[in-house]
Amino acid sequence: METNWKQQIANLAKTADHRTLAIWAANCADRVLPYFEDRYPNENRPRLAIEANRAWTRGEITVGTARNAAFAAHAAARNLITDTTSCHIARATGHAAATAHVPTHAIHAAAYATKAIPTEPSWQYAELKRLLTE
């Protein structure tokens, strides 16, 4: 029987606080970002979105600044509509940055990372569980 990772992740995410979800979202997006950066080495908006998420979790930037980074990553995704995998990765990074604004964006960051690289859900679940026990 196939594991229903989506439901298990959603259930576990309900127990996490905002900051933990933001860290997890950045970790999920960061795992798939190398594929994007290999294809588009001069496009830095997705990387900047992850960096904005991490800066927000450290209290170094405002939610508004993180949101702007999210919007920029989504703009990058719109430019890559014909490269589905890279588009999904850019969206994952945008949702990771947007988690600073609304915690439920974390689930979307994970979902887009999984759309890009389908083997991610078991790692995502284990990573969220690890963060919750720290």
C-alpha positions in Angstrom: 0.0 0.0 0.0 1.4 3.4 -1.0 2.0 5.9 1.8 -0.2 8.9 1.7 2.6 11.4 2.3 0.5 14.4 1.5 -1.9 13.7 4.3 0.8 12.7 6.8 2.7 15.9 6.0 -0.5 18.0 6.4 -1.3 16.4 9.7 2.3 16.9 11.0 2.4 20.5 9.8 -0.7 21.3 11.9 1.5 20.7 15.0 4.3 23.0 13.9 4.7 26.7 14.8 5.2 29.4 12.2 9.0 29.6 12.4 9.4 25.8 12.1 7.2 25.8 9.1 9.2 28.5 7.5 12.5 26.7 8.1 11.0 23.5 6.7 9.7 25.2 3.6 13.1 26.7 2.9 14.7 23.3 3.4 12.2 21.6 1.0 12.8 24.3 -1.7 16.6 24.3 -1.2 16.8 20.6 -1.8 15.4 21.0 -5.4 17.0 24.3 -6.1 20.3 22.9 -7.5 18.4 21.5 -10.5 17.1 25.0 -11.3 20.4 26.7 -10.8 22.2 24.2 -13.1 19.7 25.1 -15.8 19.5 28.9 -15.1 22.8 29.9 -13.4 22.1 33.6 -14.0 18.5 33.6 -12.5 18.9 34.3 -8.8 15.4 35.2 -7.7 14.6 31.7 -6.4 17.8 31.6 -4.4 17.1 35.1 -3.0 13.6 33.9 -2.0 15.1 31.1 0.1 17.6 33.5 1.6 14.8 35.9 2.4 12.9 33.1 4.2 16.0 32.2 6.3 16.7 35.9 7.1 13.0 36.3 8.2 13.3 33.3 10.5 16.4 34.9 12.1 14.5 38.2 12.6 16.7 40.1 10.1 14.1 41.2 7.7 10.4 42.1 7.7 7.5 40.0 6.4 7.1 42.6 3.6 10.6 42.1 2.5 10.2 38.4 2.4 6.9 38.8 0.5 8.7 40.9 -2.1 11.2 38.1 -2.6 8.3 35.6 -2.9 6.7 37.8 -5.6 10.1 37.9 -7.5 10.5 34.1 -7.4 6.9 33.7 -8.7 7.7 36.2 -11.5 10.7 34.0 -12.4 8.4 31.0 -12.5 6.0 32.7 -14.9 9.0 33.3 -17.2 9.6 29.5 -17.3 6.2 28.2 -18.0 7.5 25.9 -20.8 10.1 24.4 -18.4 7.7 22.7 -16.0 10.3 21.4 -13.6 12.1 24.7 -13.2 8.8 26.5 -13.0 7.7 24.3 -10.1 11.1 24.8 -8.3 10.7 28.6 -8.7 7.2 28.4 -7.3 8.5 26.2 -4.4 11.0 28.9 -3.5 8.3 31.6 -3.8 6.0 29.8 -1.4 9.0 29.2 1.0 9.5 33.0 1.2 5.8 33.6 1.4 5.7 31.4 4.5 6.9 34.4 6.4 3.6 36.1 5.7 1.2 33.1 6.0 2.4 29.8 7.5 0.2 27.6 5.2 2.5 28.6 2.3 4.9 26.0 3.7 2.7 23.1 2.4 2.7 24.7 -1.0 6.5 25.0 -1.0 6.7 21.3 -0.3 4.1 20.4 -2.9 5.8 22.3 -5.6 9.2 20.7 -4.7 7.5 17.3 -5.0 6.0 18.3 -8.4 9.5 19.1 -9.5 11.2 16.1 -8.0 8.6 13.4 -7.2 10.9 11.5 -4.7 10.7 14.2 -2.1 7.7 13.5 0.1 9.3 10.9 2.4 12.3 13.2 3.0 9.9 16.2 3.6 8.0 14.2 6.2 11.2 13.1 7.9 12.6 16.6 7.8 9.5 18.2 9.4 9.5 15.5 12.1 13.2 16.2 12.8 12.6 19.9 13.1 9.7 19.4 15.4 11.8 17.3 17.8 14.7 19.8 18.0 
